[in-house]
Amino acid sequence: MVPVTIQKSSTSAYAEFTPTQIGEHLVQIYLDHEVIDEFIIKIKDERHSLPPVCLAGQKYSFDVNSDDKNKVRVTIREPSGRMLPVQMEDLPDGGVRVSSRFKEVGIHSIDVFVDDQPIGERKMQTVIDPLNGAQLVSEPKREIVGEQTELKILIDSGVESQVEVIIDGPDREDNEVFMKKVSETLWSAVWTPKVEGEHELSILVAGEQIPGSPFPIHVLDPSAVRVIGLKNAPVGVEQQFSVDYTNSGASIATVEVRHGDQPIPTTVKKMKPGQLLCTFTPFVDGPHQVDVIIDGVPLTEGPYEVFISHLGTVRASGDALKKAQRARTARFEVINVEQNRGELDVMVSDPKGGPLPVRCYKQQDDSYWVEFTPEHLGTHTIEVTFGDVPVPGSPFKTEVIDPKNVEVRGLSEQILLRHATTINVDRRNAGNGELQVEITDPTGSPLRVETLKSPGGEDRITFLPSQTGPHKINVKVAGFQIPGYPQTILVSEQEKPAVYGAAVDQSIKIGEPASLIFDPKKTNGGLKIHVAGPDRQKVHHNVMRRPNGTSEVVFYPEETGPYNVSVDFNNRPISGSPFLVNVVDPTKVIVNDLDMDRDGTLLLRLGHSNSFDVDATAAGPGKLRAEVRDADSNLLGNGPVVEDMGQGKYRVRFNPDQPGKYSIYLYWNELPVESAFPVRARSSAEDLPTTSRAVREPVPPPVTTTYHTREKSSGSNIDDEINRIMVRGDGLHRAVLKEHNEFIIDGSDINKEGRITATLLGSKADIPVRIQQLGHNVYKATYTPLTGGTYELHILWNGKHVKGSPFAVSADTSAHLADLIDVDASTLKIGIINENIKTLIDTRRAGSGQLSALCMGPNKPAYCELYDHRDGTYALCVRPAEIGKHTLVIKYDDEHVKGSPFVVHVSLPPDPSKVRVYGPGVEHGILSLFKSNFVVETRGAGAGQLTVRVRGPKGAFNVEMQREKKNERTIHCKYEPKEPGDYQVEVKWHGEHVPGSPFLVMIVDTEKELSRFLRGEAPSPTPATPFIPPGWVAPPPPMFQMQPGQQRFLPPPGHYGPMPVPNPYGSVPPPTKHKGRNH
């Protein structure tokens, strides 16, 4: 059984499964536990596909679903616009395999056509150079077993998934490596050596080693070094001990002995590889320190200490008498025990006075090693007595710390040259050890470090790097190394903000989005964008913030020409601003097809210079480039020559030296000219007449184009012929500016041939009409208007107007019918999860066509459904299933309608109970001192609309509402009461009252009246009307003093005061504690 995922809608269901085996799979469909259908699906071998990133110079293949390679056409264009040759072969089990070799680095476009129909969307394939995709920044150094280390690697953006970092040990075993992103292109490879010896660091990009890889890494194990024979001795007695570093991985070891700052001469003799015999003679009493260094790295247990004395007094020595680590064994030494009479006693107690287990080990030199393991932080007490007499220095005070609890923050950000950098070290949970922070520049020189204590108890370490490159930072507490250090940080110069992207690097095709990326280079500031079109008018654009800190600027050009994009950052233009974006329209490049035969092929004269003219007047700023390929798609080196004739006119010359078929490809500013891609041509060894010419001066296009033919036979009269001529096409009535418009003249029902004349007359200019014969008396007419307005189209047959001529042609700027679609975007601003978003689409002005809608959420598409009202209007219903930004695409005949794509922000359902209202404006007060402002906090209340209404003694009030700039979920409200009396403040969220609403506010003239009101009495002792205290639900109370002649209102029997109902005038309850989310 194969798991199946089913997604249901109101009218259908969608089933999806992933086969894991090759062969036939039986699919059964059940409805109410009964099989309603079943069929077989045959799963074949996995097809070839392109990886996400390809390597330049490598050959790749992918498969296309087709039974015949002759039906498949694949175009692969390099970043420079050139096409790559492809090879195709039919597969035995069906399908076509397409192969090609990528040569350039960059983004390649791949289009696949079967039967001249595009298959899927255009694929953008990334091609990289493996030699330059990654670079090791930090130089490999000697590492220590058990200590975490980092290696900095620069990785080009977009190549991260193809980079592999492998570290092999001496026995070729793999070490676990974690990749951590530091910045946009800087990564850190974190690993911990396990054994000593030579390791190899391999960095591969798409399976290929980068230059210099593998890199050698030498790992040492200082804990494997053994110092044997050190003992306390009298002055003048030669001391001899040995050092064994055989299993440490080191190649050399040095030994130094000193008394204080005074070095002691020491003889070191190499007994055999990895073993040293050391000898020195002390001449003064006191402690002597012995340092052992392997390959330049001092042992962490050192320096070792020996006591030289005249009398042989019992002494205790070692670091554990001053400092120790929690949960790790601490050790110190007691010497000269056997030279004195008595019993050794050691007691260790924690900060609370509790005893710790102590272990004593007798050594060969009659000294004792004392070990204990502290479990608590703080000051521990060590009492060492011999013969009930404390040894010198006892009791000892030892600080126990835990380096694992030290937190260092602030190093993950970019470190800039000559910018003060502050890191925070939190050691509050690590004990009271002394903090040591050491930073060295690339030359090994230490940097000055300033340490300040923050009010919260953290240590703030500040330093100022003066050089670029890798810096080493080391952090210790009480001399103990904290885990993960030392680290290497990279200091770089502050990069200037930059702009890059397709719109800057190459020309943009009209109608397609022009995209630029603004990179602030980790700098904070305000961004201001201004886009001006060829007519210097402001162009609408969108700025979208991306997760990596950059911003994408997108605009949709509607006309060809140069666009200027001005970019200001922190109110200053950045370097290079304004940026020029050239917008072109390759479809406006027109090849003079009058020089072609009826099949649209150029006949070339072998060994002669042949030429044809190209008109790019309306194609926008650019240059024409041409290339020629032979019948085998091989690019010819002696390709065509393009001559610039001025005013957007070009002449392409080509001299074929071999007979055969040729394909001439034209590029306008490196964008393919699709209408002539390619221009077919052929040359023969025979001296055939040519349709191209050797020399021809450019001639202005005539206003009237006449096509002459010879008569075959005489038929019916001229009026009968005209009635039998049919004309059709959109170009008869409507034309798009700067577009190729066409119509068809069909006279195939007439036996004899005649003369066709077409003229387009305008009030400002006449437009040339080009006529091309398609068959017997069937012609295609094309024209391109450059200015808007109404034209008259005259079509004549042998000098007589055809039926309907002249035709009224209206030329406008609408490039597509989709521009005539109206969408009600007012309902598309916000949405609520799992609730319908509805809008109205009006297609009546566009006529017939295909309407489609697609809504994509942050992770998955949202359900969309179109309802046809049968009157040219549609209702679109979108039901989002997740919160976040949704993109709604509405197309008409595969073209975006105005405003598409729409951005809809989907939030959680409205929850009025989460809205809080507070402030003096919803509390009772005195008119002269009354502050009417109050705050409405909508954080966590979901999507909704806030409504605030205030009613006073004489009706409604205007309410001023303003959102906070930093927090749009907080709204400040204010109203202006003019007289005392009862006020009612209604606050609604999504049409429902929020907690406490409506708020009843009493405003009085004096403080005395306010006090009386709050006590439940009338604000005035003799009110003109009965006063009802807050909470009273019965008739007016009897305490009201009546004037003579007035009727007294008494409560009914059994009612003697206000009912126990909640007081609506109480203070606002405290806000509920919940996690809010801004929407």
N, C-alpha and C positions, 0 to 999 in steps of 0.2 A: 504494500500500500504506500502511496505517495501522498504526503500532506497537501491539502488543497485549501487555499485562502479564497473566501467568497465575500464580495462586496455587493450589497443590495441597494437598489434605489426603488423609487415608487413604481417603476414600470419594467425594470430589468435587473439582471444580476451579472456580475463579472467574476469569473473564476480564474485563478492563477496558481500554477504549480511549477516546481523546478525538478525536471527529471535528473536522476542520478545514474541511470544505466542506459545503454544503447539497445535499441530494439523496439518491438511493438508494445504500446501501452493501451489498455482498454479503458475508455472513459465512459462511465455510466452516470446519467443525470436522474436524480430522484426528486419527486414532488410528493409530499405527504407520505414518505416512506415507500413510494412505488416508482419503479423505473419507467421513465417516459421516453428516454432516448439513450442510445449507446453507439459508440463509434471507436475506430482504431486510429491512434496517432503513432507514426513511426519516427523514432528518435535516431538520427544519424550521428556520425562522428562529429566532434566539435570542430567548428569552422575556424579558420585563421582570422585573427583580428589584430588591429594595430595596438601596441601598448600605449599607455598615456603619454609617455615621452620616448622619442626615438633618437638614435645617435646619427650624427652626420657621417656620411660615407658608408653606412650600412644599408643592406637591402632588406626590405620588409614586404610582407604579403598580407592581403586580406581577401575574404571571399564575398561574392555578390550572388544573391539568389536569382539565377537566370539559367535557362537551358541552352543559351547560345551566346557565345562571346561576341558575335557580330551585332547583337542587340544591345550590348553594353558599351557605354562611353564614360570614361573616368578622366576628369581634369584635375591635376594637382598643380597648384601655383605656388612658387616660392615667394618669400617676403619681397623680393625685387619685382614680382609680377610675372616672371618667366614661368613657362609651363615645363613640367618634368615629363620625360617620356615614360610610358607605362607599358608593361607586357601583360597580356591576358591569355589564359589557357582554360579549356573546358575540363572539368573534373569528371571522373568516371561515374560517381554517384550523383551527378547533377550539381549545378553551381559553376561559377566562373571564379578563378583565382587571379587576382590582380597583384602585380609586383612592380615595385619601383625602388630606386635608390635615392635617398635624400642627400643633397650636396651642401645646401646652405643651412646656417644656423638661424632659427627664428620660428615664427608662426607660419605654417603652410595651410592653405585651404584645399579641401578635397570635396569635389562634387561628383556624385554618381548618378548616371542616367540610364534607364532601361526603356528601350523603345522611345527614346527622346523625352521620357518623363522623369523628373527628378525623384530620387529615392531618398526619403528622409531629409533631414536638414543638413546644411553645409557643416562639415566637420573641420574644426580648427586643430591642427596637429602641431604639437610642440617638438622642435628638433633642437638638440643641444650638442655642444662639443664636449665629450667626456673629459678632455684634457684640461678644460678651463671651468668645469662645473663646480668644483670644490677646491679649497686651498687650506692647508694646515697653517694656522696663524701662530700658535704657541709652539715653541721648539721642545721636542721631547727631552726630558731630563731624567735624572735618577729618581726612581720612586721607591717608596718604603712599603713593605708587606703590611697589609691591614689598614693602611691609610688611604682614604678616598682622595682621588686626584681628578683634575679636569684638563681637557684638551680643547682649545678653542679652534673652531673650523668655520671658515667662510663658505657659505653655500648660496649659489645663485637662486634668486626667487623663482619658484615654479619647479625646481629640480629636487626639492627635499625628499620626495617619495622615492627617488631613484638613487639616493646616496646610502651606502652601507658602510658601517664602521666595524671592523673586526680586529680584535686583539688576541693573538695567539701566544700561549706560554711556551716554556722551553720544550715541553712534551707535546706541543701542537694542540693543547687543550684550549677551548674557547673561554674567554672571560666575559662576564655579563657587562654590557655597555648600555648606558641610558643616555639618550639624546635629549638635551634641554635647550629650548629656544631662548636666546638672550635678546636679540633684536631682529629686525626684518631679515637680515642675511647672516647674522652671527649665531652659531650654535655651539653648545658645549657638550662634549662627550665625557660622561662621568663614569669612572670605573674604580674598582678597588683590587689591587694586586693580591693574589693568594699565595704565590710561591716566589722565591727568589730566582734570578737568572735572566737570560736574555729573552725579551718579548718582542713581537713584531706587531706594529700598528699598520693595518691595511685600510685604505680609504678608496672605495670603489664607487664610480658613477655609472649607473646602468650596467654593472658587471665589469667595468673596465677600471684598472688601476690608474690613479692620477699620477702625474710626474713625481718621482721620488718615493712613491709607495712601493713596498712596505717600508715604514720607518722603524729603526731599532729603538727599543726602550729597555734600559737597564734597571732591574728591580733588586733592591737590597733588603736583607732581613737582619737588622741589628740585634734582634732578640736571640739570634743563633750564635752570637759571639760569646765565648767563654773566657773569663779571666780567672786563672787558677794560681794559687800560691801567695796571694797578697795577705800579709799579716802585720800586726803591730809589733814593733821591735824597739830596742834601746837605740840611743844615738850612737853612730859610728859603726853599726852592724850592717853588713851588706844585705840588701833586700833583693830577692830573685823571684820572679813570677813569669808565667807564660800566658800568651793570648792565642786562642784558637778561633779563627774566623773562616774555617774551611767551608761551612755550610751557610755562610751569610750572603754569598753571591758577589762579594767584593773582590777586587783584584789587588788592592793594596791596603795596608793598615799602618797607622802611625800611633805612637805612644808618647804622651807628655806627662811629666811629673813636676809638680810645683808645690812650694810652701808659701801660701798667700799669693803674692804677685811675683815671687822669686822662683824662676825655673830651676829645677834640679837636674844636673847632667845625668843622662840615662843612656845605657848601652842597649841597643836592640839588635838581636841576631836572628836571622831567618833560619829556622831549623829545617823546615820543609815547606812546600806550598801550603799556605794558609795557617802556619804556626810560627809564632815569634817567641823568643826568650829574652826577657827584659831584666836589666840589672841596674840598681842605683844604690848609693850609700848616703843616708841622711846624716847631716852634721849639726842640726839644730832640733830641739824638741818641739812638739806641737803637731797639729793635724797636717797631713800631706795629701794632696789631691792627685789622682791618677786619671787622665783623660785618654780614652781609646777612640780613634777616629778611623772609619772605614770609608774609602773612596770619598773623602771630604765630608762625611756625615758623622757627627759625634753620636755616641751611644746614648739612648734615652735614659739608661740607668746610671750613667756617669754624672759627674766624676765620682770615682771610687775614692774612699777616704781611709787612710791608715794613720794611727797615732804613734808618734815617736816620742819616747819619754826617757827620763833618767831613772825614775823609781818604779815604773810599772804599775801606776795607780789604775784601779778599775774605772773604765770610762765607757760611756754610751755615745754612739755616733751614727749618723745616717739621716737622709731627708725625711724619713717618717717621723722624726722627732719634731719636725716643723710643719709638714704638710702631708696630706694623703688624699686619695680619691675614694669616694663612696663605692662600695661593693667591689673594691679591688684590694688585693693583698698588699699591705704596707710592711716594710721590713727595715729594721735597724740592727746595729751590731754592738755587742758588749764585749770588751777586751780586758786582758790581764786578770782573768778570773782565777786561773790555776796558780798564779804567782802569789795570791793572797788567800788567807784562810777565812772561810765564811760561806754563806749560802746566798745564791742569787734569787731575787724575788722581783717579778714584774707585774704591775697591775695597770690596766687600761680601762678608763671609764668614759662613757659618752657624755654629751652636754647635760643630760638629766641625772647623771651620777650612776647610771646603770653599768655594770661590769661587762667587758667584752672578752671572749675567749682568746687566750694567748698561747702561742706555740713557740718553744725554744729548741734550737737545734745546735748541738755542739759540733764545732769544726775541728779540722786536723791541727790547727795552730792553737788549740785550747780556748778559742773565742766562741761566742754564742751568737747565732742569728735568731732574732726575735721577730715573729710575724703575728699580725692581727688584721682583721677585715672589718672596717667600720661600715655601718649600715645607715647612719644618720649624718646629716650635715651639721656643721658647727664646731665649736672648740672641744677637743677631747683632751683628757689629762692622762699622761703617762708617768707612773711612779716606778723608778728603778732603784732598788736597794740591794746592798751587799753586806751581809752580816748585820742586818737591821740598820745599816747606815746608808742614807741616800747617796748615790753617786753624784759627782759634780754636775750641776744643772738640773737635777731632779727636784720637783716634778716638772716635766716638759709639757708645753702647751702646743698641741697640733691642730691646725685648721683642716677640717675635712670638707672637700668641695666635690662638685659633680660637673665636669666639663660638658657632659651631654646635655645639660639643661641651659647652656648658654645659647641665646638666639642672636643672630647677626642679620640685620635687615638693611636694605638700601644698595646692595651690590649688584642686583639684577638689572638695574637701569643703566643707561648708557653713560659712560664716564667721559667727560669732555675736557679738552685741553684748556688749562688756565681758568677752569671753573671750580670754585670751591665745592668739594664733594663731602657729604656728611653721611656716615653710616651709624646706625644705632645698635648698641650691644646691650642686651638685656641679660644680666647675670644675677637677678634677684633670687632666682630659684636654684642658683649654683653654689651658694656659699660666699664666704668673705675673703676669697683669695684675691691677690693683686692682679689687675688686668694689664696685659702687655699686648700692644698692637704695633706691629712692625710692617712698614710698607717700603719696598725698594723699587727704584725705577729700572728701565731696561739695562742700564750700565751696572746695576748692583748697588748703587748709592742709596742710602736711606733717605726717605722724605720726612720732613718735619710734620709731626702729628700733634694736634691740640685736642685735649680731652676735657669735656664739660659734663657736669651732672645735670640731667633734666629734672624738672619737678616731680616727674613720675618715678624717678629712681633709675632710669636708663642712663648709660654712658653714651654721649654723643662724640664721635670721633670725626674730626674734620681735617682734611688735607687738600693741598693744591698741587695737582700734577703739572709739571713744567715740560714734559716730553711726551710725545706720542709713542705708542707701542705697548707691549705687555708689561704690566706691573705685578709684582708679587706681594700679596698681603697675607700676614700670619697673625693669628690671634691665640693668646695663651692666657690661662687663669692660674695663678699660683705656680707658674712654670709648666703647667700641664697643657698639652696641645688639645684644642677643642676639635671634635670630629669634623672632617671635611676641609681642614686647613693644613698647609697653606693653599691659597687659591691664586690663579692668575687672572687678572682683569685687563681689559683692553682699553687704552685711552686713545681717543681719536679727536680730530678737530671737529668743531661745530660745522656741519654741512649747511649750505644755504638752501632755502626752499627752492624746489624745482618743479617743472611741469613737463610731463612726457605723455605719450599715448599715440594712438593711431592717427588722430586728427593732426598732430604736429609732425609726425614722421612721413606721412603720405597724404595724397589727396583723398577727399571724401566724396563718395557718389551721392548725388542729390537724392533726397528721400530717405537716406540711411542715417542712423544716428552718428553724430560727430562726438567723440568721447576724448576727454583730456583728463589726466590724473594729476592732481596737485599733491605734492609730498612736502609737508612742513619740516621734515627731517627732525622730528621729535621736539619741535619748537611750538610753544603755545602762542596763540594770537588770534585775531579776527581776520576772516577771509571775505573778500569782496570781489565779485566777478561781474564783468560787463561784456556782453557779446554784441557786436555791431555788424550788420550785414553789408553787402556791397553798396547799398544806398545810404549807409551810415545810420540806419534806423536800428533801434534796440531790438534784439532777438530774444525771445523767451528761452530760458534755459533752466535746468534742474541741477542742483548740487546735492549729491548723496554722500554722506559720511560712511566710510568703510571701516571694518573692524580693526584694521592695522593702522589706523590714524590718518590715512590719506583720504582725499575727497575726490569724487568723480564728477566732472562737469559734462553734462550731456545736453546737446541741442539738436533740433531737427531742421536742417537747412531746406528752404523751399525754393531757392533760386540759386543759380550758379554765380560764381564770382568769389572774390577774396573776402573772408570774414576775419575780423580782428577780435581777439579774446584778451581783454585786459584783466590782469590778476594783481590785486593789491592785498598785501599781507601786513597787518598792523599799520594800515593806512599808508603804506609805501609800496610802489610797484616793485615786484620781484625782478630779478635779472632776466632779461629777454622779453619782458612784457612791453607792448602787446604782442601776442603770438598770432602768427598768420596761419589761417586754415583755408586752404583752397578747396572749393566745392565745384565739382565738374559733373558733367552729364555725358558719358561716353555714347549714350544712345543718340545724341545730337550730332555725332560725327557721321557725315553722309558721304558715301562713296559714289562717284559718278558712274551709275550703272548703265548709262547710255553706251559705254564702251564695251559692254558685255553682250554675249549672244543670248538667245532665248532661254538657255539653261542657266544663265547667270554665271558663265565661265568666261574668263579673259583668254583670248587667243594671243599667245606670245610669239614673236618672231625670233627664231633661234639665232643667237650670235648678235642680236641687235638690242639697242636700248629701248625698252618698252616702258610706257608710263601711263598712269591714270591719276585723276584729280580727286582730292578729298576736301570736303568743306566742313570745318569745325568752328564756324562762326558762333554758333549758339551753344557750344559745348563747355564754355567756361575757360578759365586760365589754365594753360598747360602746353605740352609739347607732344607731337606725334612721333611714335616709334613703330618701326615695322621689322618683321623678321620672316624669313622664308624657310619652309621645310619641304623636303622632297616626299615622294610617295611612301617612303619608309619612316616618315616622321623624324628624319635626321635634320638637325639645324645646319643650314648652309652658312659657311663662313663669309662667302662673298654675297652677303644678303643685299636687300634693296637699299637705295639711298633716298632719304626723305628731304625734299627741298621746301623751305619755307617761302611761300610766295607773298606773305604779308596779309593782313586783315583776316586772319584765321583760315587762309587757303593754303593747301599743301599739294605737292606733286610727288608721287612715289615712282621711282625708276628702278627697273630690274632688267638685267641682261642675262638670260639663261644660257648656259654653256652646254647643257645636256637636254635631249628631248625627254618628255615625260610630263607627269602631273606634278603641280606645285600647290602648296597652301601658303597664302600670304596672311599673316596675323598682324593686326593693327592694335596698338595700345595708345590710349590717351592718358598721359601722365601716369603711365604704368598700369592703368586699368584697362582691361580688354574691351575693345569695341565690339559689343555682342552682335550688332547687326552685320558685321563683316568679320566674323570669327569662325572660320577663315574666309578670305577671298579665294575662290577656286580659280586656278589657271592651268593651262596646258601649253606645251610647246612640242612641235613636231619637226622631224628632220626635213619634211617636205616644205616647199616654199609656199605656205598657206597664207591667205590674206589675214591680217591681224586686226583685232578689234581695238587694240591699244595703239598709241601713236608715239612716235619718237619725239616730236617737238610740237607743243601746242601752247599758245599764250592764253592766260586766264581771261575768260570773257564773262562779263556780268550776266547772271541768270536772266533769261528773258521772262517778261511778264506772262506771255502766252506761249504755250508749248503745243506744237502741231505734230501729229503723227501721220505720215503719208504712206498710203498703200496703193497698190495697183488693182485695177478692177479685174475680177475673174469673169463675171458675166453680168449681163443686164437683167434686173429683176423687176419688181413692182415699182410703183411710183415712189417719190421721195417721202410723201406724207405717210404712206403705209409703212415705210422703213422706220421712220421716226417713232411711230406708235409701237413698234416691235422692239425698240431698244429699252432695256431695263437698267436702272441705276440703283445702287444700294450701298449702305455703309454709314457709319456714324459721322464720317467727315462731310456728309451732305448738309448737315444741319448744325453740328456742334463741333468745335475745335478746341484743343488745349494748347495754350501758349507754349512755345519753345518745345513742342512735342511733335512727333511724326504722326500726322493725321492722314487717313486714306479713305478711298471709296472705290467701288467697282463699277465699270461700264460694261454691260453685257449685251452685245449685238449678235450673239451666235445664231440667232434665228433668221438672220439675213444672209442670203446667198453670196451677194457680191460684197467686196471690201470697199470701205469708204475712208473719209478723212475725219479724224476726231480732233476737236479743239477744246481746251479747258482753260478758263481764265477766272482768277479770284481777285475781285476788285474791292478795294477798301477806301474809306474816306481819307485816310492818312497815307496809305501805301498800298501798292498792289503786290500780291504774293505769287511767286512762280509756282506752277503746277507741273509736276513731272509725270509723264505717262509711260507705262511699260506694258508691252503686249504679253499676255499670258497664254493666249490661244487664238483660235479663229474668231476675230471680232470681239475678243474679251480683253479688257485692259484694266490695269490697276493704276490709279492716280494718287499721288502723294503730294503733300505740301506742309510747310512749317511756318505758321504765323508767329511773329515776334512781338506784336503789339495787340492789345485787346480791342474789342469793338465788334461791330456788325459788318459782315462782308457779303458780297453778291457773287455766287458761283455760277458762271456761264458755261454750259456744256453744249457744244454744237456738233452735229453730224452733217458733213458736207455743207457747212455754213448755215444750218438750220438748228434752232434750239430743240433739244430733246424734251420729252414730256416732263413738265415740272420746272424746267429751267427758265429763268435764273432762280437758284435756291438761296435762301437767306441763311447765312452761316454765322453763328454767334461764337466768338472766341473769348475764353476767360482763362483765369489762372488756376482753376481747379485741376490738379494733376490726376486725381482719381475720383471716381464716384463716391469713394468713402468719405471725401471731404464734405459731401452733402448730407451725411448722416448726422442727426441730432440726438444726443444722449443727455438725459437729465442727470447731471453729475452731482446735484445737491444731496442725493441720498447715498452717495458713494464715499463720503468722507470718513465715517466711522461705522463700525458694525459690532454686533454682539455674537459671541460664540454660540453655535447651535440655533441661531435665529436667522430668519430669512432677511436678506437685503434685496430690496426690489427697486427697479428703475425702469423708465420708459424709453424706448428707442424708436425714433421716427425715421423711416426709410423712404417716405413718399417722394421726396425730391430727387432721389437717386434712381428710381425706377427698379427694374428687376435686377436681382443679384443674389449672392449667397451671404448670409449673415452668420457669424460664428462668435462664440464667447468662451474664454478660458480664464479661470481664476486660480492662481498659484499661491499657496501659503508659504510660511517659512520652511516647512518640511514636506508637505504633500498638497495635491490639488484640492480645491473646494468644489462641492457639488454645484453645477450650473445647469439651468434649464430655461429655454426660451419658449414663450407662449405667443403664438401668432393670433393677432386680433382680426385678421382677414381684411384690414383696411390700410395696410402699409405700415402699421405700428406694431411693436412687439413689447412684451413685458419680460424683463430678465429677472430671474430669481437666483440669488447666490446664497448658499448656506455654508458658512465657514465652520470647520470642525476644530480649529486651534486658534490660539490668540497670537497676535503679532501682525506684522505688516504683510498684507496680501497685495498681489499685483493682478489686476483685472485687465485682460487684453480683449478688445472687441474689434473684430475685423469685418470688412465688407469686400467680398471678392478678393480675399487674401491681402487686403490693405488695411492699415490701422485707420480707424475713424478719428475724428478730431478729439484730442485729449487722451487718446489711448497711447500707452497703457495708463490706467487709473490706479492710484495707490489708495487702498482701504485699510485703515487701522482697526483691527478687531480686538476687542477687550472682553473682560469677563462680564457677566450679566449685571445690570445695575442693582445695587443693594442700598436702599435709602437708610437702613439701620446703621450703616457705617459712617454716615455723614454727621459731623459735629458742628454745632453752632454755639458760639460764645462771644462775649463782649458786652460793653455797657449798653449798646443799642437794643438789647433784648431784656433789659432789666429796668425796674421802676426808677424814676428820678425826678429832679426839680428842673423846670423848663429853662431857667437862666443858666443852670450849670450842666444841662443834659448833653452827654456825648452820645451821638446816635450811631456811631460806627460799630460794626460787629463783623466777625470772621466766620466764613463757612469753609470747613475743611472736608474735602471729598476724597481724600486718599483712601484707597481700598474699597471705594464704593462702586467700582466698575465704570463702564461707559454710561453716560446719561446727560441730560440737559438740566441745568439749574434754573429754577424759577423762584424769584423773590417778589412778594407783593406786600405793601404796607397800606393799611387803611386807618385813617384818623377820624376825629369827630365829624369832619365835613367831607369825607370821601377818601379816594385813593391818593397816594403820594408817589412821586418819582423816586426811584432807587438807583443810586450810582453803584456800579459793580466794576471791580478791576482785579485782574489776576496778578499774582506775584510773578516777577520775571524769572526767579530761580526755581519756583515751584508752581507750576500751572494748576495744581490740584488745590491750591489755596486761593480763595476769592475774598476780597475785602469789600464790604457793603456799607452804604451810608445813606441816610435820609434826613430831611430837615423839618422837624416838627415846629409849627408856628404858634400853637396855643395848647393849653392844658386839656387833658381829657384822656379817654381810653383809646389806645392804639393796638392794632392787631397786625403782627408780622407773620406772614406765611412763607415758609421755605419748603420747596418741593424739589425732589430729585427724580427725574424721569416720570413726572406727573404724580408722585406720591409724597405725602408729608414725611419729613424727616423727624427723628425723635424730638419731642418737645413742641413741634409745630402743630397749630399756630401758637405763637408766643403772644401773651396778653401783657401789654405794657401800660402802666398808669403814670402819666406825667402831670405833676401838680405845680403850684406856684411857690409854695413855701416848704421849708423843712418840717414845720409843725404838721402841715397837711400830710406829708409823706409818712411821718411817724404814726399819725392817727390811722392812715390807710393800712400800714403794715400790721397794726394791732387789730385790724378787722373792723375799725370804726369808720364812719363817714369822714372823708377828707375835710369837710367843712362842718362846723357844729350845727348850722341851720341851712342845710341844702335845700334848693328849690324843688328837687324831686327826691323820691325815696332812694336811699343808698343801699345797695346790696353788697355785703362784705364778700371777700373771696371765699368760694366754696359753698355759699348759701344756695340751697335748692328749694326752699319753701317760699311762701309769700313774704313781703317785707317784714323785718323784725319789729316787735312792738316798742322798742326803745326809741323809735323815731318820734320826735316831738311835733305834734300836729298844731297847725294854726287854727284859730277859731273858725268854725264853719267847714273845716276839712274833715273828710271821712277817714277814720282810723282803720288800717289794715292789720288784722291779727292773724297769726298762724292758726291753722286748724288744730283741733285737739290732738295732743300727742306729739306735736312738733314744736320744740322749744329751742331751736338754734340751728347752726349750720350742720349739714350732714358730713360724716367723715369721708370726704372724697379727697383725692390727691390735690395738693396745692399747685396750681399751674404757674404760680409766680415764684416758685422756688429757684435756687441757683442751678446752673447747668451741671449735670453730673460729670464726674471726671471721665476723660476719654478711655475707651476700652483698650486694653493692650493687645495689639495684633500687629502682625507684619504687613505693612502696606506695600503697594507696588504702584509706581507711577505709570500712567497710560497716556 
